[in-house]
Amino acid sequence: MSCADRIVWLRRDLRLHDHPALAAGGPDARVVVVREPAANGFQRALVDAALDEVRAHRTVEVFDGDPREVIPGLNPAKVWVSADFTPSGLARDRAVSDALGPGVMEAAGSAYAVDPGILRTGQGGHYKVFTPFYRAWCDYGADDPVGGLPGEDGLPVTRAWRDWCGFLRDRLDGYAENRDIPAIDGTSRISGWLAVGALHPRSLLATLAVADAPEDDKEAFARELVFREFYADFLHHRPETAHSDVNPRFAGFRWNESGSEFDLWARGRTGFPIVDAGMRQLAATGWMHNRVRMLVASFLTKDLHLPWQAGAEHFRRHLVDFDVASNQHSWQWCAGTGTDASPYFRVFNPMAQGKKFDPDARYITRWVPELRGVPAGDIHAIRNLPSEYPVPIVDHAEERRDALARYEEVR
Ligand SMILES: Cc1cc2nc3c(=O)[nH]c(=O)nc-3n(C[C@H](O)[C@H](O)[C@H](O)COP(=O)(O)OP(=O)(O)OC[C@H]3O[C@@H](n4cnc5c(N)ncnc54)[C@H](O)[C@@H]3O)c2cc1C
């Protein structure tokens, strides 16, 4: 087999380190990318940035078109890929593999430290609840990184890796507490890099293990990474849950039709300060703090009674870190329709949550300039707010009662 016949086809694995498919292809394989539509412009920019960094160190042939035609058209004897476990990725890869013929396309590694499908319950089923999955994941353990890390063995230190090292150095200490406070830059902000594969959880976990930080913070961070693996595992077993409720009881749930309220939610004009701050942060940056993602998702599904799928689609069109498994399942968790969901009757109160997690309204006023200068107490109580800020579009207490009544209908 000549080198030209051997291809490494990069997709959402845009890095040079800790890359089993690149390692399997060897240094002389052709490296190929087929441009596929990105979820949104924010993620497209990150794909481009990561690809540029790969291209600075390795020749990459970039093609436009449908990979089902492009890859077989290259007539390869062997194609190495990182396994893609998303429903659309699996369908694409099956079609390409069929067109190539048996044994040509081979997966080495994936975007996860433990591949979806590996962990099984004692009864041989898949995990439906996070905590036992987490225990099984810890018992199984992540492999060591493949090859060196950035900065070793001539491997370039990328923007993604610098971001990760910055977090380890400056923010890991205190992460367990700070991660819940949206006004603090207390999380890693690496979700976008993970989504495009510029980082791999194996290398993160290896460096996390030797980082100089309290064990609680390290453990809290690793646990979040395992959430990502749990949702990928769940979606692998139940691909239809990218669109339909995990909990079948919700099939007959009485959702409202999407109307003008959806638009006000999306534009950050609901009159609920923490919700509006989050939606404006998303629109401006393509990222939203996790705590606030939960609040805006609860608001859409339980105060506006709109289906989680509508919110998940809006997030797909904006999130730099959009990932079908994490997004759809986080939405289902918030809506109460999903894996070990927050019980449906737990309806977040946007005023109380704002007060608890953003007591001095620093986060809110960063994204809602109309409220700057207003005392935090008034912001959280939604009283004496300036006229240019919208009045609340619903009465939270009333909508909470309505949400619970609708839940009773399917219970
Ligand atoms: C409604 C909703 C939608 C979401 N959609 C996505 C999405 O499309 N893509 C995405 O990566 N995350 C999603 N999340 C999870 C979480 O909000 C983000 O992963 C996190 O905010 C990213 O910021 P960070 O990298 O600073 O996180 P950190 O706190 O630094 O966490 C480190 C990493 O752990 C993973 N992680 C953290 N929290 C979660 C979680 N709850 N579920 C799954 N993985 C997690 C991410 O890969 C993250 O980068 C969603 C959460 C909610 C409530």
The ligand as an ORCA input file, in Angstrom:
! r2SCAN-3c Opt
* xyz 0 1
  C     -29.837     23.384     28.308
  C     -28.373     23.031     28.247
  C     -27.761     22.810     27.008
  C     -26.400     22.450     26.945
  N     -25.816     22.236     25.719
  C     -24.515     21.850     25.652
  C     -23.892     21.601     24.396
  O     -24.504     21.666     23.328
  N     -22.566     21.262     24.404
  C     -21.856     21.147     25.556
  O     -20.651     20.837     25.507
  N     -22.430     21.339     26.753
  C     -23.727     21.699     26.838
  N     -24.299     21.932     28.073
  C     -23.520     21.621     29.294
  C     -22.724     22.777     29.926
  O     -23.533     23.905     30.078
  C     -21.492     23.159     29.115
  O     -20.734     22.015     28.798
  C     -20.596     24.110     29.917
  O     -21.305     25.246     30.312
  C     -19.406     24.493     29.060
  O     -18.606     25.443     29.692
  P     -17.178     25.062     30.275
  O     -16.362     24.385     29.224
  O     -16.616     26.293     30.864
  O     -17.588     24.029     31.388
  P     -16.763     23.425     32.621
  O     -17.561     23.631     33.836
  O     -15.375     23.914     32.621
  O     -16.824     21.854     32.331
  C     -15.799     21.157     31.618
  C     -16.382     20.345     30.513
  O     -17.262     19.348     31.040
  C     -18.356     19.149     30.144
  N     -19.595     19.516     30.829
  C     -19.763     20.410     31.823
  N     -21.035     20.427     32.252
  C     -21.694     19.541     31.490
  C     -23.048     19.099     31.445
  N     -23.981     19.583     32.286
  N     -23.393     18.179     30.528
  C     -22.461     17.664     29.671
  N     -21.165     18.043     29.682
  C     -20.788     18.962     30.575
  C     -18.118     20.067     28.960
  O     -17.463     19.334     27.956
  C     -17.221     21.147     29.551
  O     -16.423     21.790     28.589
  C     -25.653     22.304     28.145
  C     -26.286     22.526     29.380
  C     -27.623     22.894     29.430
  C     -28.264     23.126     30.766
*
